[in-house]
Amino acid sequence: QVQPVESGGGLVQAGGFLRLSCAISGGTFSTYAVAWFRQAPGKEREFVAAVTWNGARTFYADSLRGRFTISRDNAKKTAYLLMNNLQSEDTAVYYCALDPNRISASRVRGDYDYWGQGTQVTVSS
């Protein structure tokens, strides 16, 4: 059973930073594309960033490019999302998702088979 587990969320002041982690148990992490999505209260879950299985290519939501960085360490079976200059609109539950089916990394929520429980990020202004 493949299970992603997110950590690293919390309360941070506007302008601060956080690094989220996504560790998995089971499966073959090094063959999966990894993505981060987020869901704010009352809103749809939206794409944040994705990375291919080997880390060679990364993809970002246009509005977040330059502030957020996705990376992965296949030896540690862990992916990361570094979030800089956080703003109140970044407040959301952040989810890690895995796609075992594609060489590239999708921005589409439905393309991901495995999801974590999420970690809360709250940015105070």
PyMOL commands that set and color helices and strands:
alter all, ss='L'
color gray80, all
select helices_A, chain A and resi 29-31+74-76+88-90+109-111
alter helices_A, ss='H'
color red, helices_A
select strands_A, chain A and resi 3-7+10-13+18-25+33-39+46-51+58-60+68-73+78-83+92-99+114-115+119-124
alter strands_A, ss='S'
color yellow, strands_A
deselect
rebuild
show_as cartoon
